[in-house]
Amino acid sequence: MVKQTVLLLSFIATVLIVILSANQSTGKNFGKISLPLGKVEVQSGGAGDWAKAKPNLPVKEGDIIRTLAKSRCEITLVGGGKVRIGENAELVLNAASVKPMEKNFNASLKKGNIWVSAKAAFGEKKNVSVRMPTAVAAIRGTKYRAKAGEDESEVLVYEGKVDVNAAKNVIEERQEKRKSFVPEGQPKFTLGPVTEIQAPTQVSGPYEVTLEEWITLAEGMQINVRKDGKYHMFEFDQGKDADLDFVKWNKELDSKE
């Protein structure tokens, strides 16, 4: 009887270890692909073969989603909210932390366009952070569009406010360049703590200021951040922007929610 009990407990422990290992290997649930249009592919865990994305396919931390020409994809986040990418885009799902009244998502847009629509429920905190080659955009329950580029990234705010800063690699590269100009024997410059400042209406002249702190963009504002950290912020033409096919598609889907 004792031997049977020991064997049973050993079996249960083995099953639990297998389940926990499986959960750790697949990562936390990020959401699901709610609307794949055209050629949309997923690379599980960021490695191995690419598989065709199917409707309601769960996606997890570490997965990479890409769209080919004339293709689009909508991702429904755990707990609500949408992230949509346009054609020829690549999105890495970095991390998801989902709690009853606080939900945080972090993704990296390697290339292409992304639309984030993630309103927070009453009393809820919802943060969706998207990293691009030259900038980082973070929201807490609002709506914006971003475009990733190796030399320059763009962020346009449609609703609410968006916090933007230069990408970490851009900041670190700028710091290293500054250090190289410090005379030997002199104390080296170090960047102080990052603080949030309110965005001005417009920067006087394009790309004359280097982005070193988080700034907040209000509705109707656009910011372009170059790989050297310099940026240009201005009010974008909402009428002209509304004629873009990707924008029309997103607004139409948002209106149905």
Order of alpha helices (4+ residues) and beta strands (2+ residues): alpha-beta-beta-beta-beta-beta-beta-beta-beta-beta-beta-beta-beta-beta-beta-alpha-beta-beta-beta-beta-beta-alpha-alpha
